[in-house]
Structure formats: structure tokens, C-alpha cells
């Protein structure tokens, strides 16, 4: 029986905005055929604690997903496990937190539409702005909807300047994109081997009345008000799965990742972003987007867990 160490973020000790709101993470129901032990880790004690346990387990189920600069353990966990050649799940350090520019470039190479965009680090650069309204103003390397509010979608230059100024002040830069009106879909992909992947069936997100995109408050405080249904259009579903697989491989993706798309009123598909090490194993009443995808078929989550553990054992 394989011995599994489950690495979790210790949210109680974290100052992160996400940690204040994240539901309890519990993968244990899917690890019954393994010997599994939970290890909550803080940013301060993670490496010290890992040092004491690295020889005691066969595989590390790494659910620490802190972004660079956030008060949550993240890439340093991955780098430590790589250094010691310890099998672990999730993204390697090279795929852990790809930039938005890298994602867009990969999608473009795969002939997948991306919204027109404009990176800005100084408000004076707004003179070079040439996108069409409405636009959405984001964190320059956005993750977990951080910094997004309902006001992030802007319809005129004055509102744009206000949002950009706020983002630059808080994050030193901003990403402006043309806002794609339409339906939103999400796709989950996982590595089966260094050359093979499994792509799970896409979900369409049904937003509650008055909402049309996933801002921070909706994602973390009202997530259960969004509904997820299987994509009802077969041709669209196949395209979303194919696009995700191609972009993932173009970026040398590994572990697993969740992809977000918007489909405009003319049926044009736009890749928005991908999320390596996406949130998983939340309670059913407050499930993550990936949890929702894996709930479409009864055995998908167990299949997913077995696949990511098997891939971990092939890493080194």
C-alpha cells in the first residue's frame, strides 16, 4: 500500500485574502486504497516540516497552491520536492505560475483566439491604449480572481483610468483585455504520462442574476450561487477539449490545470487563462470549479486522483 503525504495550506495562520475565505480541503475520501496522512503547512514552517518527513512517504499529494508573493506555501514546496527527487502531484516549478503573456502566446501559437490585451505599468501609457470597450482590468498576472470586482469591467476611458490606477497602485501593473460578452466554459486536464493527457468534459458556468463574470467576491464568498452544467453542444465541447490539450502541451504542462474560455454571441471561442494546481477537494456544497467538472460522472474524481498519483511516480 502506497504511503501518501497530503500537503495542505494551513489557512488559520495565513494573512492571505484567499486563506481567509477558502473552504476546508479534504481529499481523504478518494485515498481509501492508500495510507494517507495530512500535513497542514504554513509559509514559515513548510520547508522545515518537509525536511522531517521526505523519507517517510512514497508520494506527496501537493495541494499547496500559494502564488508568488502571497502568504501561502507554494512554489518553494515544488522546488524542494524537485531538488530531492520526491514524487509529487501537480505542476512542476517550470509550469507552476506561468505568466499571462506566456499563456496568450501559447494559445496564439495553437491558433486559438485570445482577447486583445494591453499590459500597463504607468498610467501615462494609457495614451497608447487602443482596445475597444468594454474592457476588463486585471491583476497583471491574475490568479484566483485576485483584485477583480464588479467594477473591473469598464465602458469608458475615465472608468478605465480609475481601475488601472488602482491596480498599478496595488500590484505595480495591470492587464487590460477587451471584455468578451457571452458564455463561460471551463475545462480540466491532467497528465497521464509525459506524453499523454486526459481531458475531462467541459462545464458551462451559469451565473446568478446580475453577474456575468467570476470576480473575487463571487468566486470566494458566493461561489455556490454559480451553477455548473455539462456543455450541451458536442462540437463546442470537442473544440474546448482539443484547444486545452494543445495549449497545455505547447506550454509543456504537467500535473493538471483548469482552462477558462468565453464564447461570444457569434460562437467565437476565446481562451482566457489556465490555472495549474487549481483548487480541488472542497465540500460538495461549496465545490470548486474543478470539483464541479469531476462531479459530472460518478467515478471521475477517483479516476483523477489515481491518474495524478500515477503521474507523480513517473516524474523522476
BATIMAR-74152 format. One record per residue: x, y, z of N, C-alpha, C in turn; residue in three letters. Coordinates in steps of 0.05 Angstrom, whole numbers, plus 5000, padded with zeros to 4 digits. Layout:
BEGIN
XYZXYZXYZALA;...
END
This chain:
BEGIN
501749765000500050005000501850255000UNK;501450424980502950674978502350865002UNK;504450985012504151185033504151465021UNK;501951615026501551875013501652095035UNK;503252295030503252535047501652745033UNK;499552845046497853055035498753315045UNK;499753495027500653755035498453965031UNK;497654095052495454285052496454555062UNK;495054765054495655035065494355055092UNK;495855145112494855195139493555475138UNK;491055495132489755755128489455915153UNK;489355785176488955935201491256125207UNK;493656055198496056215204496756405182UNK;495156415160495856565137494456845137UNK;495957035126494757305123493557345095UNK;493757145078492757155051489657205050UNK;488857375031485957415027484557155020UNK;485856985005484656724998484356545022UNK;486456545039486356365062484056445081UNK;483356695081481156785099478456665090UNK;478356585065475756505053475656215043UNK;477956095040478055825027476555615044UNK;474855455032473555235047475555025055UNK;474654845072476354625081476954445057UNK;479454355055480354185033480653895045UNK;479253705032479353435043479353225020UNK;481753125013481852914992481652625003UNK;481352595030481552335042479452135031UNK;477052215024475052015013476051874988UNK;477951994974478951884949481651744952UNK;482451704977485151584982484851335000UNK;482551204999481950985016483750735011UNK;484750714986486450484980489450554985UNK;489850784996492650865003492750915033UNK;495250925043495651015071496351315070UNK;494451485078494751775074494851925100UNK;496652125101496952295125496852585117UNK;495352755131495153035126497353195139UNK;498453395124500453575135499753855128UNK;498354005145497854295140500554445143UNK;501154615123503654755123503155055121UNK;504855205136504755495134507155595117UNK;507055835108509255945093511855935109UNK;511655975135514055985151515255705157UNK;513555505161514655245171514755035150UNK;513855085125513554875105516054715100UNK;518254855094520654715087521854555110UNK;521754685133522654545158521154285163UNK;518454305160516854065164517253855143UNK;517553935118518053755096520653595100UNK;522653735110525353615115525153375133UNK;523253385152523053175172521452935161UNK;520052965139518252745130518952635102UNK;520852745088521252675060521852375056UNK;523052245075523751965071521551775080UNK;519351875090517351705102515051635084UNK;514951765060512651725042513451665014UNK;511651524999512251454971511551684952UNK;509451824958508452034941507352264958UNK;507752514948506752754961504452864944UNK;502052864955499752984942499853284950UNK;500853444932501453724938499053894931UNK;497653994951495354174947496054454957UNK;498554514960499454784967499654944941UNK;498155164939497955304914498455604916UNK;499955684936500455964940501856094917UNK;500856334909502156484888504656614899UNK;506456674881508956814888508257074901UNK;509257124925508657374939506257364958UNK;504757144957502457114975503356965000UNK;501857005022502556875047501456595049UNK;502056425029501256155028503555995016UNK;504155755027506355595015505655524986UNK;507655534969507155494940509555374926UNK;510755534909512855424891515255324906UNK;515755424930518055334946517755034953UNK;515254944957514654664962515554494938UNK;514654584915515354444890518354434886UNK;519654654890522554664885524054474905UNK;523054464930524254284949523953994941UNK;521553924933521053644925522553574899UNK;522753754881524453714857527353674864UNK;528353834881531153824889531853544900UNK;529953434916530453174929529252944913UNK;528253004888527152794871525052624885UNK;523252764898521052634912518552644895UNK;517252424889514752424872512652604884UNK;511452784868509452964878507353014856UNK;504953084864502853144845502853444839UNK;501453514817501253794809503553884791UNK;503554154787505454274768508354274778UNK;510254234760513054274766513554574769UNK;515954644778516554934782516455084756UNK;517054954733517055094707514255154697UNK;512255024708509455054699507755164722UNK;508955214745507355274769505755534767UNK;507055744756505656004754506556144729UNK;505556044706506256174680505156454679UNK;506456624664505456904661503156904642UNK;501557124644499257154626500357184597UNK;502557314594503757344567504457074556UNK;505656894572506356634562503856474554UNK;501756494570499256354563498156454537UNK;498056714533496956834509498656754485UNK;501256754488503056674466502656384458UNK;502256214478501855924473499255884458UNK;497156024467494555994454494656094425UNK;496056314420496256424393497856234375UNK;499856104386501355904370499655664363UNK;497655614380495855394375493355474358UNK;493455724348491255834332488655854347UNK;488855914373486455954389486256254395UNK;483856364392483456644397483956724426UNK;485156954429485357074456484357364454UNK;483257474476482257744475484657934470UNK;484158144455486258354452486958464479UNK;489558514483490358594510492458814510UNK;492958924534494759144537495859134565UNK;498459084568499759094594500759374599UNK;500359464624500959744631502159754659UNK;504259914662505559944688505760234697UNK;504960414679504960704684502460824672UNK;501060984687498461094677498861264652UNK;501261374649501861544625501761374600UNK;502061104603501960934579499160904568UNK;497161004583494460994574494061134547UNK;495861324541495761464515496061274492UNK;497261044496497660854475495460644474UNK;493560664492491360474493489660484467UNK;489260244455487760244430485760014429UNK;484759914452482859704452480059814450UNK;478159644445475359714443473859664470UNK;472159844478470559794502468259614495UNK;467259454516468159454544470759304547UNK;472159374568474759244575474559134604UNK;476358954610476558854638479458904647UNK;479659014671482359084682483058884704UNK;485358754700486058534718488758574731UNK;489358424752492058384762493758304738UNK;496258404737497958344713498558044710UNK;498457894731498957604730496757464746UNK;494257534740491957474757491757174764UNK;490957124789490556854798488156864818UNK;486556654818484356634838482556874839UNK;482257014816480657254813481557484831UNK;484057474840485057674858484857954845UNK;483858144860483658414850481258474832UNK;479758264825477458314807474958384823UNK;473558594815471058664827469058714804UNK;466558764811464558814790465359064774UNK;466859244787467659494773469959444754UNK;471059204754473459154737472759164707UNK;470159124700469359154672468659454669UNK;469959574649469659864645468659924617UNK;467260154615465860224590466760484578UNK;468560624592469460884582472260944593UNK;473561144582476361194588476761284617UNK;474861434628475161524656475061294675UNK;473161114671472960874688475460694685UNK;476460684660478860534655481260644671UNK;481660904669483861034684483660984714UNK;481260994724480760954753481560664761UNK;480760464745481360194751484360134748UNK;485460234726488360194721490060314743UNK;489360554751490760694772490760534798UNK;488460424804488160264828489860004827UNK;489859874804491459624801494459684802UNK;495259904789498159964789499060034817UNK;497360174832498060254859498360004877UNK;496659804872496559564889498459354879UNK;498759314852500259094841502559174823UNK;503059434821505259554804504759534774UNK;502659414766502059384737499159294734UNK;498159294710495459194704495359064677UNK;493558884673492958764647490158854639UNK;489958984616487459064605486758884582UNK;484358774582483458604559480758704549UNK;480358664523477658704513475858494526UNK;473658584537471758404552470058254532UNK;470057994534468557824516465757764529UNK;463757884518461057824527460157554516UNK;458957394533458057134524458156924546UNK;458156674538458156454558460956384567UNK;461156284591463856204601463855904605UNK;466155784598466555494600469155444614UNK;469355204626471855134640472454844635UNK;475054774631475954514624478254424642UNK;478154174651480254064668481953864652UNK;484553874655486353694641488453584661UNK;489253334658491353224675493253054658UNK;495753044667497752874654497452584663UNK;497352404643497452114649500252014647UNK;501852134630504752074627506052324617UNK;508552304609509952544599509052614571UNK;507552444558506552504531503552484529UNK;502152354548499252314547497852484567UNK;495352564560493652724578490852604578UNK;489352674598486552624599485152894602UNK;483152944585481653194585478753134594UNK;477853254615475153204625473153384611UNK;470653294611468553424595468153714605UNK;467853904587467654184596465054244611UNK;465254444628462954544643462254824633UNK;459754884631458755154626457955274653UNK;458855524658458155654683455655814680UNK;453755774697451255924697451456124720UNK;451656384713452056584734449356674746UNK;449356744771446856844783445957114771UNK;443457184775442457434764444257674773UNK;444857844754446458084760449458034758UNK;450357784752453157724750453757614722UNK;456157674711456857564685459757484683UNK;461357514704464057404705464857354733UNK;466957194736467757094763469757284776UNK;468657484791470357664806470957544833UNK;472657674849473657554874471457484893UNK;469657674897467457624917465657394908UNK;465057384882463357174872464756904875UNK;467356894868468856644869469156534897UNK;469756714916470556624943468356654964UNK;466456834960464456874981461656784972UNK;461256754946458556674936458756464915UNK;460856294917461356104895458955914891UNK;457555844912455355654910453055774894UNK;452956034889450856154873451256104843UNK;453656024836454155954808453455654804UNK;452455594781451855314775453555224751UNK;454154964751455854854730454354624717UNK;454154634691452754424676454654324654UNK;454354074646455953974623455354134598UNK;457354194582457054334557455054174540UNK;452954304530450854154516451354134486UNK;453354284476453954274447456454104442UNK;456053884429458153684425460553794410UNK;460053944388462254054372463854254389UNK;462454424403463854624421465454474442UNK;464354274455465754134476468354014465UNK;468153894441470553764430472653974423UNK;471854214414473754424409475154524434UNK;473554564455474654654481476654454492UNK;476054194489477853984499480353974482UNK;480053994456482353994438484154234442UNK;482954474445484554714449486154694475UNK;484754594496486154574522488454384520UNK;488154154507490253964504492654084489UNK;492054224467494154344451495754564466UNK;494254734480495554954495497254834518UNK;496154644532497554504554500154394544UNK;500154254522502554134511504454344500UNK;503454554488505154764479506654894502UNK;505454914525506655034548508254834565UNK;508454584554509854374569508554334596UNK;505854334596504354294620504854024632UNK;504554014658504853754673503253774699UNK;502553544709500853544733497953564725UNK;496753804729494053854720493554154719UNK;491454224705490754514702487854534693UNK;486754764700483954824691484055074673UNK;482655054651482555264630479955404630UNK;480055674626477555834624477355944596UNK;474855944585474256044559471756214560UNK;471556404541469056544536468256494507UNK;465656464502464656424475462756654470UNK;463356824450461757064445459156994431UNK;457557194426454857154414454957054386UNK;457357064373457656964346458856684345UNK;459256564369460356304371463456284370UNK;464756524371467656524371468756454399UNK;470656274400471756184425474256344432UNK;474456434457476856584466477956444491UNK;480556384489481956284513482556524531UNK;481856484557482256704576484756654593UNK;484956414605487256354622487156054629UNK;489455964640489555694652490555714680UNK;489855524696490555524725491755264733UNK;494455244732495755004743495154974773UNK;495054734783494554684811491954824820UNK;489854794803487254924810486154804836UNK;484354944848483154864873481554604870UNK;481754424890480454164889479654074917UNK;477853884918477153744943475753934964UNK;474154124954472554284971469954134978UNK;468554224999466054095006464054104983UNK;462353894980460353894958458554134957UNK;457954254980456154484980457654744972UNK;460254724970461854964963464154874945UNK;463454704925465454574908466954784891UNK;469454714885471054874866470154814837UNK;471054974818470354924790471354654781UNK;473754574789474754304782473154084795UNK;472354124820470553934833467953894818UNK;466854124808464354104793464653944768UNK;466853984754467453834729467553534735UNK;468953464757469353184764466853054776UNK;464853214781462353114792460353024770UNK;460953084745459153014723458852714720UNK;460952564725460952274724461852154750UNK;460451944759460751844786463651784794UNK;465251664776467851574783470151764774UNK;469451994763471552174752473452274773UNK;472552334796474452444816476452234825UNK;475451984829477251774837479251714814UNK;478251724789480051684766482151904766UNK;481352154770483152374770485352334791UNK;484552264816486452234837488452014831UNK;487551784821489351564814491251654792UNK;490251804772491951884750494252074759UNK;493452274776495552464784497652334803UNK;496752134818498751994835500551814817UNK;499351684797501051524779503051694764UNK;502151934755504052104741506252194760UNK;505552254785507652334804509952134806UNK;509251874804511251664807512951644782UNK;512151774760513651764735515552014732UNK;515452204750516852454747519852414745UNK;521052254762523952244764525051964756UNK;
END
